[in-house]
Amino acid sequence: MRQGAPCDVPWAANYGSAADPDKLPVLMLGEPGPESRRRVSGLAMLQAVALPCALCTGTMVLLSFPVGFQHEALANFLIILGLVFVGVLAWKAVYGYLVSEQYGTQEPTWFMFLAVTCLLGLIVGLVVGKAAYSSSLKPYSVLSVMGSARDVDPADVPGAKYLDVSRISFQSGSRVAEELSLGYKDSDVYCVAPIVSNSTQKPSTYDFWAVGINCCSPMPPARFWCSRYDITDPYAHSGQRFMDDAVSSKFRLAIEQAEEEYRYSAGTPPMLFTWTKDAVADVEFLRKRGLALVWTVAVAHLIAQAACVLCVLSAVTGLDGGALAALRQLTRKEAPPPPAEEMSAHGGAHGCMAGPAFSGVGMRFGPRGA
């Protein structure tokens, strides 16, 4: 066998010529293949899609359910862990680049892509999780643990006996007394109107009140439309408890003004409700709306992340067929290296140089991985 003769065995031409693979970054896109095209690591693609989506969905679930606010310290600790994970990915990306510069291997990795998309996923999870909780799942968690009452007479005073009730179905014929409504203006108009029965007898106090914001005339002549339904609809005679303490004080000021204006008395404390057709169904709708927001964003983020991975993949691989061709390569099996006897035979036949060229320290076949 000739020493120093050029090797023309295709799979062996560069064997042993690269830097030590154990010192190179993991999660590689793949090593250069025929015609300078890169092979693709299926595991790396899966990680590039799954990790940002897991961070986004996990953060949304953590913050949108009451457990995240009941155990705020634990929730904050898990979010900090997510930020640390993003920092580790960014450090690995910089480290991989420096190692590639040192060994001259200029191999692209997923680390920087993962760092950026994981950070974006974490931010999306924080924003959507808090929005879903504050707008839907927090009111649901408060209202659903309280009781409900049916066939309640608005003249049944004192209304304080229903303090532990969040959903009330009033007697048929009960209505909102629009003619006794009034609004308190403080930037917004805080509207109140007593809920009355179909009896012609004036109650001693008005304990049940329909409320809303910017849905009435602030001063007489009175007009009131604070409901998703027409307040004159005979099928609308239910109330969902209004539980926002920060706004309730403004409604109480409006009730005090109404007492002065119309010379009647309100119950102590006045019971505030949102006028509706079915309060029980409305509370359940809050849960469905919150969950729908979380899962819709989770699915949309998964689709967007997968699309970003395919776009990056198509750009890096440089294949004429784009991402589809890259995906086809994922199922292509690499032929194993020939046995030592066949390798020796090829070496003898083709004049390959023996010795250090097959020392085993060199470029791996197939994608690098951790």
C-alpha positions in Angstrom: 0.0 0.0 0.0 1.3 3.4 -0.9 1.8 5.8 2.0 0.5 9.3 1.4 -1.6 8.4 -1.6 -4.9 10.3 -2.0 -8.0 8.5 -0.8 -10.9 8.2 -3.3 -13.4 6.3 -1.0 -16.2 8.8 -0.7 -17.2 8.1 2.9 -13.6 8.0 4.1 -12.2 11.0 2.4 -12.6 13.4 5.3 -12.8 10.8 8.1 -10.6 12.0 11.0 -10.2 15.4 9.6 -12.5 17.4 11.9 -12.1 18.6 15.4 -12.9 16.4 18.4 -16.7 16.1 18.3 -16.9 15.9 22.1 -15.6 19.5 22.2 -18.2 20.8 19.7 -21.7 22.1 20.7 -24.6 19.8 20.6 -28.0 20.2 18.9 -26.3 20.6 15.5 -28.3 21.0 12.4 -26.2 18.2 10.9 -22.9 17.7 9.2 -22.2 18.6 5.6 -23.6 16.0 3.3 -23.1 15.3 -0.4 -22.8 18.5 -2.5 -22.3 20.6 0.6 -25.8 20.1 1.7 -26.5 19.7 5.4 -28.2 16.7 6.9 -30.9 17.5 9.5 -31.3 16.3 13.0 -34.8 15.2 13.7 -34.3 15.5 17.5 -33.0 19.0 17.1 -36.1 20.0 15.1 -38.4 18.5 17.7 -36.6 20.4 20.5 -36.7 23.6 18.5 -40.5 23.3 18.3 -41.3 21.7 21.7 -39.2 23.7 24.1 -40.6 27.2 23.3 -44.2 25.8 23.1 -43.8 24.1 26.5 -42.5 27.3 28.1 -45.4 29.4 26.6 -48.2 26.9 27.5 -46.8 26.1 30.9 -46.5 29.8 31.8 -50.1 30.5 30.6 -51.5 27.5 32.6 -49.5 28.5 35.7 -50.7 32.1 35.6 -54.3 31.7 34.4 -55.4 29.3 37.1 -55.9 30.3 40.8 -53.1 28.1 42.0 -50.6 30.5 40.4 -51.9 33.4 42.5 -52.6 31.3 45.6 -48.9 30.2 45.6 -47.3 33.3 44.2 -43.8 32.5 45.5 -43.8 29.1 43.7 -45.1 30.7 40.5 -42.4 33.4 40.5 -39.8 30.7 41.2 -40.9 28.7 38.2 -40.9 31.8 36.0 -37.4 32.6 37.1 -36.3 29.1 36.3 -37.7 29.7 32.8 -35.6 32.8 32.4 -32.5 31.0 33.7 -33.2 28.3 31.1 -33.3 31.0 28.3 -30.0 32.4 29.6 -28.4 29.0 29.5 -29.5 28.6 25.9 -28.1 32.0 25.0 -24.8 31.1 26.7 -24.6 27.8 24.8 -25.2 29.7 21.5 -22.3 32.1 22.2 -20.1 29.3 23.5 -20.8 27.2 20.4 -19.9 30.1 18.1 -16.6 30.6 19.9 -15.7 26.9 19.7 -16.7 26.9 16.1 -14.4 29.8 15.5 -11.6 28.1 17.3 -11.8 24.8 15.4 -12.9 26.4 12.1 -16.0 24.3 11.9 -18.7 27.1 11.4 -21.6 24.7 12.0 -24.9 26.4 12.6 -26.8 25.3 15.8 -30.3 25.8 17.2 -29.2 27.4 20.4 -29.6 31.1 19.5 -32.9 30.3 17.7 -34.1 28.5 20.9 -33.0 31.3 23.2 -34.9 33.9 21.2 -38.1 31.9 20.7 -38.1 30.6 24.3 -37.9 34.1 25.5 -40.7 35.2 23.2 -42.8 32.2 24.3 -42.2 33.1 28.0 -43.4 36.7 27.4 -46.5 35.5 25.5 -47.3 33.1 28.3 -46.9 35.9 30.9 -49.1 38.3 29.1 -51.9 35.9 28.0 -51.9 34.0 31.3 -52.4 37.2 33.3 -55.1 38.5 30.9 -57.0 35.2 31.0 -57.0 35.1 34.8 -58.0 38.7 35.4 -60.7 38.9 32.7 -62.3 35.5 33.1 -60.8 32.8 35.4 -60.5 35.0 38.5 -64.1 36.1 38.4 -65.2 32.5 37.7 -63.1 31.2 40.7 -64.7 33.8 43.0 -68.3 33.4 41.8 -68.4 29.6 41.3 -67.6 28.9 45.0 -70.5 31.0 46.1 -74.1 29.8 46.2 -77.1 30.5 43.9 -80.7 31.2 44.6 -83.9 30.8 42.5 -87.3 32.5 42.5 -86.2 35.4 44.7 -88.6 38.2 45.4 -86.8 41.6 45.1 -89.1 42.8 47.9 -87.7 40.1 50.2 -85.7 42.3 52.5 -83.1 42.5 53.9 -81.1 41.5 50.9 -78.1 40.9 53.2 -79.4 37.3 53.7 -78.1 36.7 50.2 -74.5 37.9 50.8 -73.1 34.4 50.1 -74.9 34.1 46.8 -73.4 35.1 43.5 -76.2 34.0 41.1 -79.8 34.9 41.6 -82.9 34.1 39.5 -85.6 36.6 40.5 -89.3 35.9 40.3 -90.9 36.0 36.9 -92.1 39.6 36.2 -89.2 41.1 38.1 -87.6 44.0 36.3 -85.1 46.8 36.4 -86.8 50.1 37.4 -85.3 52.3 34.6 -87.4 55.2 35.7 -85.5 55.2 39.1 -82.0 54.9 37.7 -79.2 57.4 38.0 -75.5 57.7 37.1 -72.5 59.0 39.0 -70.0 60.6 36.8 -66.3 60.3 37.6 -64.5 60.1 34.3 -66.8 57.2 33.5 -70.5 57.1 34.4 -71.4 54.6 37.1 -75.0 53.6 36.5 -77.4 52.1 39.1 -81.1 51.1 39.0 -83.1 49.2 41.6 -84.5 45.7 40.8 -88.2 45.6 41.6 -91.0 43.0 41.6 -94.2 43.2 39.6 -96.0 44.3 42.7 -97.5 47.8 42.8 -96.6 48.2 46.4 -93.5 50.3 47.1 -90.9 48.4 49.1 -89.5 49.8 52.3 -85.9 49.6 50.9 -84.4 48.7 47.6 -81.8 46.1 48.4 -81.1 44.7 44.9 -79.5 46.9 42.2 -78.5 46.4 38.6 -75.3 48.2 37.8 -73.1 49.0 34.8 -70.6 51.5 33.4 -71.3 54.1 30.7 -74.8 52.7 30.0 -77.2 55.2 31.4 -78.1 58.9 31.4 -76.3 60.4 34.3 -79.3 62.7 35.2 -83.1 62.5 34.7 -84.9 61.9 32.4 -83.7 58.4 33.3 -82.5 55.9 30.8 -80.7 52.6 31.6 -79.4 49.9 29.3 -76.7 48.1 31.4 -77.2 44.6 30.2 -76.4 42.3 27.3 -80.1 41.9 26.8 -83.0 44.3 26.5 -83.9 45.2 30.1 -87.6 45.0 29.1 -87.2 41.4 27.9 -89.5 39.3 30.2 -87.2 36.4 30.1 -84.3 38.4 31.5 -84.8 38.4 35.3 -81.5 37.1 36.7 -78.5 38.8 38.3 -74.8 37.9 38.4 -73.2 39.4 41.5 -70.8 42.3 40.8 -67.7 41.6 42.9 -65.1 44.2 41.9 -64.5 46.1 45.1 -62.5 48.8 43.5 -65.5 49.9 41.4 -68.2 49.0 43.9 -67.5 52.1 45.9 -68.4 54.3 42.9 -71.7 52.4 42.5 -72.5 53.1 46.2 -71.9 56.8 45.6 -74.4 56.6 42.7 -76.9 54.9 44.9 -76.6 57.6 47.5 -77.2 60.2 44.9 -80.3 58.2 43.7 -81.6 58.2 47.3 -81.4 62.0 47.4 -82.9 62.4 43.9 -85.8 60.0 44.2 -86.4 60.1 48.0 -86.2 56.4 48.5 -84.0 54.2 50.7 -81.4 51.6 49.7 -80.6 48.5 51.7 -77.5 48.2 53.8 -75.4 47.0 52.1 -76.9 47.3 48.6 -76.5 44.1 46.6 -75.0 44.8 43.2 -75.8 42.7 40.1 -75.2 42.5 36.4 -78.7 42.0 34.8 -78.9 38.9 32.6 -81.1 36.0 31.4 -79.2 33.1 33.0 -76.6 34.0 35.7 -75.5 30.4 36.1 -74.7 30.0 32.4 -72.9 33.4 32.4 -70.6 32.3 35.2 -69.8 29.0 33.4 -69.2 31.1 30.2 -66.4 32.9 32.1 -64.5 29.6 32.6 -65.0 28.5 29.0 -63.8 31.9 27.7 -60.7 31.9 29.8 -59.8 28.3 28.8 -60.5 29.1 25.2 -58.1 32.0 25.2 -55.3 29.9 26.8 -55.7 26.9 24.4 -56.2 29.1 21.3 -53.0 30.9 22.0 -51.2 27.7 22.8 -52.2 26.1 19.4 -51.5 29.3 17.5 -48.1 29.5 19.1 -47.3 25.8 18.2 -48.2 26.5 14.6 -46.2 29.7 14.4 -43.2 28.0 16.1 -43.3 25.0 13.7 -43.5 27.4 10.8 -40.5 29.4 12.1 -38.5 26.1 12.4 -39.3 25.1 8.9 -38.4 28.5 7.5 -35.0 28.5 9.3 -34.5 24.9 8.2 -35.2 25.7 4.6 -32.8 28.7 4.7 -29.9 26.8 6.4 -30.1 23.6 4.5 -30.1 25.3 1.1 -32.0 22.5 -0.5 -33.8 23.2 -3.7 -36.9 21.6 -2.4 -36.9 23.7 0.7 -38.3 22.4 4.0 -40.2 19.5 2.4 -37.0 18.1 1.0 -35.3 18.6 4.4 -38.1 16.7 6.0 -37.7 13.9 3.5 -34.0 13.7 4.6 -35.1 13.0 8.1 -36.4 9.6 7.1 -33.3 8.7 5.1 -31.2 6.1 6.8 -27.4 6.4 6.6 -25.5 3.4 5.5 -23.3 2.1 8.3 -19.5 2.2 7.8 -18.1 -1.0 6.2 -16.3 -3.5 8.4 -12.6 -3.2 9.1 -11.8 -6.0 6.5 -13.7 -4.2 3.8 -12.1 -0.9 4.8 -8.7 -2.5 4.5 -9.6 -3.9 1.1 -10.7 -0.5 -0.1 -7.5 1.0 1.3 -5.4 -1.5 -0.6 -7.4 -1.1 -3.8 -7.6 2.6 -3.8 -4.3 3.4 -2.2 -5.7 5.0 1.0 -3.3 6.1 3.6 -3.5 4.0 6.7 -2.8 5.1 10.3 -3.9 8.3 11.8 -6.6 9.0 9.2 -8.8 6.2 10.8 -7.9 7.0 14.4 -11.6 7.4 15.3 -11.3 11.1 16.4 -13.2 12.9 13.7 -16.5 13.8 12.3 -19.5 11.7 13.3 -21.8 10.0 10.8 -25.3 11.4 11.2 -26.3 14.4 13.3 -24.5 15.4 16.4 -26.5 15.2 19.6 -26.1 15.5 23.3 
